[in-house]
Amino acid sequence: MVTDDIEKAVFDLVESYNGRSIFTFKRYKLQLDTDLNEDFRIDPEDAYELLERYAEKFSIEPGTITFTDYFPEDFRKTHDPLTIRLMVESARAGRWLGK
């Protein structure tokens, strides 16, 4: 599934936040279209840390990533999907491609 070094590096970074389920003891199966908020259900604090590490690792200007677009303070509000695909494509482009 992983096709290049950048994709592998993004998957590895996200995987470092992929703990085992307390019920099944299995890890979530990550895919390119996994929405880290909706599907993966990453804790917002962990997501913030992940995006900080991501921006540093791939030289993405952190100010271009509007965290609340993906993790709004009011969790009932709609959000833009933060997918692994978006992260991979942004890393390849060298800039954030989201909103």
N, C-alpha and C positions, 0 to 999 in steps of 0.2 A: 504494500500500500504506500509506503513512504518512498517518494521518488527522487529526492535530492537531499543534499546536506542541510539546506535551510529548513526544509520541511521536517527533517529528522530532528534538528535542533529545537524547533518550535514544539514538536510533539514531546520531546524529552523534557522541555521546560514545563509544559502543562502537566505531563505525567508526574512530575515531582509534587504536584498538589492532589494527585489521585489516590486517596486513601482507600482502604478496604471498607466495604459496607459492614456495619455492625451486625446485620442480619444474615448476609450470605457469605461474608468474608472475601468477596470478589471485588475486583476493581472495575470501575466503569469503563466500557469499551469506547475509547476515543476514536473519532472519525473526523474527517475534514469539516463536515457540516455540523459538528457538535456545537451547540450554543452553550457557552460556559455558564450562563445564568439559568436558562430555562431547562436544558437537558442535564447538564453536569451538576447544576445547583451548587456551584462554588460559593463559599462564604464571601460576602463583599470585601471584607478586610483582606482575605487571601487573594481575591481577584485584584485588588489594588496593588498589593505586593507583587503579584505575578506580572502585572502590566509595567510596574517600575523596573523589574528585572528584565522583562522583555525589551523595553525601550532602551535600556542600557546595553544589553547584549547585541541588539541589532541596529544601534545608533539611530533610533527613531526619536525625534524631538518629543519629549513627554507632554509638553503643553498642547500638542496637536490632538491628543487623545482626551476626549471629554468623557470622563468616567461615568457621569450621571446619565449619559445617553444609553449606557449599557446596564447600569445599576442605579436606577433612580432611588432617591431617598424614600419616596412613597412606593413601596413594592407593588402596589396595585396598578400603578401607571404602566402603560405599555413601554417597552424598551426596544432599542435596536438590538439585533442579535450580535453577540460577540462570538464569532465562530473561529475555529482553528484555521479555517480557510482564509478568513480576513487577516488573521495574524501572519500566516505564511505569505500571502500575496503582498502585504505591507512590508514585510521583511525583505522580500525580493525587490520591491520597488525602492526601498530605502526611505520610505515615508509612510505615514499613517494614511490609509485609503478609506477609512470610515468617515462618517459625517464630519 
